[in-house]
């Protein structure tokens, strides 16, 4: 009775040999990797902007302006790293779709890179994602697939990849490992290089926000690797579990609803968020985040998204603490994406009213800070805060 062999038959010398190489695929892969790497060569480094603080404070506050990337956000770096990671691992294949769970900006950037190498792209997003982000995804050739519950994005993305034979990129798992945190022009290396000629070249604090957690992981690892004294603070919005998970040490903590500050805050502790690497966390009210970006526009002319406000609010609180303690130095935070993506949200008074958000007390607190150097308590303007890690 004959049977079909389950595996490769040994040659006369007993060696098992399976060759799955495909010259057409390898040619496509080399070209795809070349195109993604060439994008980095074509992209100049992003600007480091000064935020105007009173000169006598002796403190310099900078915003790393990631909105100047080709796809307009901090997520351009992440998307490039994820595509290189997926391509070199053999996960991204010609003709097969790339699927991503995203609240918008990562999907815009991944749609750009998918179009660059000629593969389909589908973004699985909350139905509340801003209309401008959806337009940008479609502009770059992607397709939007909406879910009503943000917590279902992960399962829906994996299921969609299985149905289509595509690859679920899964930024929330792979963000921290796809980026070369030791250098290679990552965001941390860029910040320190740009500060070399400033009066305080090694910042006392770098403030980040967390969506995947990949940026804070990169910053913290780089600082530890090069033995700088810089501390890393993560600012977390309402309706996000990162703060509670960090303070409690509970990896299973979660929330029942999604963040109103698009791009940051998650309903679960994401695998790429590394609690042990960071020094401090702040829980920032959404009203404070929105008030801060409006003050930023008034003082600098730069209109930014809500996540920038979350980080800048925390950076200003740290600057106030340094003033109170008689310390000088520099603080860096991120301008994550442009405010033009949120004209119907954070820059709309009718949207604020519908959400029950009153930014006036927080605007007053910021104006008082910049006038006096004193951080005023007001309506809990600092939100909740965890002490710095020992």
C-alpha positions in Angstrom: 0.0 0.0 0.0 1.5 3.3 -1.1 1.3 6.6 0.8 2.2 10.2 0.1 5.3 11.3 2.1 4.5 13.8 4.8 7.8 15.6 4.5 10.9 15.7 2.4 12.7 12.4 1.7 16.4 12.2 2.6 18.9 12.1 -0.1 21.3 9.0 -0.1 23.6 10.7 2.4 20.7 11.2 4.8 20.5 15.0 4.4 17.0 16.7 4.5 16.9 19.6 2.1 13.9 21.9 1.3 14.5 25.0 -0.9 11.7 27.5 -0.9 13.7 30.3 -2.5 11.9 32.2 -5.2 14.0 34.5 -7.4 11.1 36.7 -8.4 10.1 37.2 -4.7 13.7 38.0 -3.7 13.9 40.6 -6.5 10.7 42.1 -5.3 11.9 42.1 -1.7 15.2 43.8 -2.5 13.3 46.5 -4.4 10.8 47.0 -1.6 13.4 47.3 1.1 15.4 49.8 -1.2 12.3 51.9 -1.6 11.5 52.1 2.1 15.1 52.9 3.0 15.3 55.5 0.3 12.4 57.3 1.9 14.5 57.9 4.9 17.3 59.3 2.8 14.9 61.7 1.1 13.5 62.9 4.4 15.4 65.6 6.2 15.5 65.5 10.0 12.5 67.1 11.8 12.9 70.5 13.5 13.4 71.2 17.2 11.3 74.2 18.0 11.7 76.5 21.0 8.7 77.2 23.1 8.8 80.7 24.5 9.5 80.7 28.2 10.6 83.7 30.2 14.4 84.1 29.8 15.0 84.6 33.5 13.7 81.1 34.2 16.9 79.7 32.8 14.9 76.8 31.2 14.7 75.9 27.6 11.6 74.0 26.4 11.7 72.3 23.0 9.2 70.6 20.8 10.4 68.0 18.4 8.2 68.8 15.4 7.3 65.4 13.9 4.5 66.9 11.8 7.1 67.7 9.1 7.5 64.0 8.1 6.1 63.2 4.6 3.0 61.8 6.1 2.7 64.5 8.7 3.2 62.7 12.1 5.5 61.0 14.5 4.1 57.7 13.2 6.1 58.0 9.9 9.2 56.8 11.7 7.2 53.9 13.3 5.6 52.9 10.0 9.0 52.9 8.2 10.4 50.6 10.9 7.4 48.3 10.9 7.6 47.9 7.1 11.3 47.1 7.2 10.7 44.7 10.1 7.9 43.0 8.3 9.7 42.8 4.9 12.9 41.5 6.3 11.0 38.9 8.4 9.3 37.7 5.3 5.8 38.7 6.6 5.0 41.4 4.0 4.5 39.7 0.6 3.8 41.0 -2.9 0.1 41.3 -3.7 -1.1 40.5 -0.2 -2.7 43.2 1.9 -1.2 44.7 5.0 -3.7 45.2 7.8 -3.3 47.5 10.8 -5.3 48.4 13.9 -4.9 52.2 14.3 -6.6 55.3 15.6 -5.5 57.1 12.5 -1.9 58.5 12.2 -0.1 55.2 12.0 -2.6 54.1 9.4 -1.9 57.2 7.3 1.8 56.5 7.4 1.5 52.8 6.7 -0.8 53.5 3.8 1.9 55.6 2.3 4.5 52.9 2.6 2.2 50.2 1.3 1.5 52.3 -1.7 5.3 52.9 -2.1 6.0 49.2 -2.4 2.8 48.3 -4.2 0.8 46.3 -1.7 -2.9 46.8 -0.6 -3.5 48.4 2.8 -6.5 48.2 5.1 -6.8 50.3 8.3 -9.1 48.9 11.1 -10.1 52.0 13.1 -12.7 53.3 15.5 -15.7 54.8 13.8 -14.9 58.1 15.7 -11.6 58.6 13.9 -11.4 62.1 12.4 -12.6 62.5 8.9 -9.4 64.1 7.8 -7.3 61.1 8.8 -9.7 58.8 6.9 -9.3 61.1 3.8 -5.5 60.9 4.1 -5.5 57.1 4.4 -7.6 56.9 1.2 -5.4 59.5 -0.5 -2.4 57.2 0.0 -4.4 54.3 -1.5 -5.6 52.6 1.7 -9.0 51.5 2.7 -10.8 52.2 6.0 -12.5 49.4 7.9 -14.4 50.8 10.9 -15.3 49.2 14.3 -17.7 50.5 16.8 -15.8 49.3 19.9 -12.1 50.4 19.9 -11.3 47.3 22.0 -12.3 45.0 19.1 -9.7 46.5 16.7 -7.1 43.8 17.5 -9.3 40.8 16.9 -10.9 42.3 13.8 -7.5 43.1 12.3 -6.2 39.5 12.9 -9.4 38.1 11.5 -9.3 40.3 8.4 -5.7 39.3 7.7 -6.6 35.6 8.0 -9.5 36.0 5.6 -7.5 37.8 3.0 -4.2 36.0 3.3 -2.6 39.3 4.3 -0.3 40.4 7.2 -1.5 42.0 10.4 1.3 44.5 11.1 0.3 44.8 14.8 2.0 48.0 15.8 1.0 47.6 19.4 3.1 44.4 19.7 6.0 45.3 17.4 6.6 49.0 17.9 9.2 48.6 20.6 11.2 45.9 18.8 11.0 47.2 15.2 12.9 50.4 16.0 16.7 50.4 16.5 16.8 52.1 19.9 20.6 52.2 20.0 20.8 54.7 17.2 20.4 54.6 13.5 18.8 58.1 13.4 16.0 57.2 15.8 14.1 60.0 17.4 16.3 60.0 20.6 19.5 60.2 18.7 18.1 63.0 16.6 17.1 65.0 19.7 20.5 64.8 21.3 22.3 65.6 18.1 20.2 68.8 17.6 20.8 69.9 21.2 24.6 69.7 20.9 25.1 73.4 20.6 22.4 74.5 23.0 23.2 75.8 26.5 21.7 72.7 28.1 22.5 69.9 25.6 21.4 67.1 27.9 17.8 67.6 28.8 16.7 67.1 32.4 13.4 65.5 31.1 12.0 64.2 27.9 8.2 64.0 27.9 6.4 61.6 25.6 2.9 60.3 25.2 1.9 56.7 24.6 -0.2 55.0 21.9 1.8 51.9 21.4 4.4 52.8 23.9 7.1 52.4 21.3 8.4 56.0 21.4 8.8 56.1 25.2 10.6 52.7 25.0 13.0 54.0 22.3 13.7 57.2 24.3 14.2 55.5 27.6 16.4 52.7 26.2 18.6 55.2 24.3 19.1 57.3 27.5 19.9 54.2 29.6 22.2 52.8 26.9 24.3 56.0 26.6 24.2 56.6 30.4 22.6 60.1 30.3 21.0 61.5 33.4 17.8 62.5 31.4 14.5 61.3 32.9 11.6 60.1 30.8 8.0 61.1 31.7 5.0 59.7 29.9 1.8 61.8 29.8 -1.4 59.8 29.6 -4.9 61.1 28.6 -8.3 60.3 30.1 -9.8 56.9 29.3 -6.4 55.3 29.0 -5.1 52.5 31.2 -1.3 53.2 31.0 -1.2 55.4 34.1 -3.1 53.0 36.3 -1.2 50.0 35.0 2.1 51.7 35.6 1.2 52.8 39.2 -0.3 49.5 40.2 2.0 47.1 38.3 -1.1 45.4 37.0 -0.6 44.3 33.4 -4.3 43.3 33.0 -5.8 46.7 33.9 -8.1 48.1 31.2 -10.7 50.7 30.4 -14.2 50.5 29.0 -14.0 53.2 26.4 -11.5 54.8 24.0 -9.4 57.9 24.4 -10.7 61.2 23.1 -7.2 62.3 22.4 -6.5 60.5 19.1 -3.3 58.6 18.7 -2.6 58.1 22.4 -4.2 56.3 25.3 -5.2 52.7 25.1 -7.9 50.5 26.7 -5.4 47.8 27.5 -1.7 47.6 28.5 0.0 47.2 25.1 2.9 44.9 24.7 5.2 47.7 23.4 4.6 49.8 26.5 7.6 49.1 28.8 6.7 50.4 32.3 10.0 49.6 33.8 12.0 51.8 31.4 10.3 55.1 32.3 10.7 57.3 35.3 7.4 59.2 35.8 3.8 59.3 34.6 1.1 62.0 34.6 -2.6 61.6 34.0 -3.7 64.7 32.0 -7.3 65.9 31.7 -8.5 66.1 28.1 -9.5 69.7 28.7 -5.9 70.5 29.7 -4.5 68.9 26.5 -6.9 70.9 24.3 -6.3 74.2 26.2 -2.5 73.7 25.7 -2.6 73.3 22.0 -4.7 76.4 21.7 -2.1 78.3 23.8 0.7 76.8 21.7 -1.0 78.2 18.5 -1.5 81.6 20.1 2.2 81.9 21.2 4.0 80.2 18.3 1.6 80.0 15.3 2.0 76.2 15.3 -1.3 74.3 15.3 -0.9 70.8 16.7 -3.0 67.7 17.5 -4.3 66.9 20.9 -1.5 64.5 21.8 0.9 67.3 21.6 -1.1 69.2 24.2 -1.0 66.2 26.6 2.8 66.1 26.4 3.3 69.9 26.4 1.0 70.3 29.5 3.2 67.9 31.4 6.4 69.5 30.1 5.2 72.9 31.4 4.4 71.4 34.8 8.0 70.0 35.0 9.4 73.4 33.9 7.4 75.0 36.7 8.8 72.5 39.2 12.3 73.4 38.0 11.6 77.1 38.5 10.3 76.4 42.0 13.4 74.4 42.8 15.8 77.0 41.5 17.1 74.6 38.8 18.0 75.4 35.2 18.1 73.0 32.3 16.2 71.9 29.2 13.0 69.9 28.7 11.9 68.3 25.4 8.5 67.1 24.3 7.0 66.2 20.9 4.8 67.9 18.4 3.2 64.7 17.2 1.0 65.7 14.3 -0.7 68.8 12.8 -3.8 70.3 14.2 -5.4 70.6 10.7 -6.4 67.0 11.1 -8.6 68.0 14.1 -10.4 71.1 13.0 -13.7 69.4 13.6 -12.7 68.3 17.1 -10.1 70.1 19.3 -10.4 73.4 17.4 -14.2 73.3 17.3 -16.0 75.0 20.1 -19.2 73.2 19.2 -17.4 69.8 19.5 -16.1 70.9 22.9 -19.6 71.9 24.1 -21.0 68.6 22.8 -18.3 66.7 24.8 -18.9 68.8 27.9 -15.3 70.0 27.9 -14.5 73.4 29.4 -10.9 74.5 28.6 -11.1 77.9 30.2 -9.8 77.0 33.6 -6.8 75.3 32.1 -6.1 78.1 29.7 -6.1 80.5 32.7 -3.7 78.2 34.6 -1.3 78.2 31.7 -1.5 82.0 31.3 -0.8 82.4 35.0 2.1 80.0 34.8 3.8 81.9 32.0 3.2 85.2 33.7 4.4 84.2 37.2 6.3 81.0 36.9 4.0 79.4 39.5 2.0 76.3 38.8 -1.5 77.0 40.0 -3.6 74.2 41.4 -7.0 75.3 39.9 -9.3 72.5 38.8 -6.7 69.8 39.2 -4.6 71.2 36.3 -2.0 68.5 36.6 -4.4 65.7 36.6 -3.2 62.7 38.6 0.4 61.9 38.9 2.6 59.0 40.0 5.9 59.7 41.7 9.1 59.2 39.8 10.4 55.6 39.8 13.2 55.1 42.3 
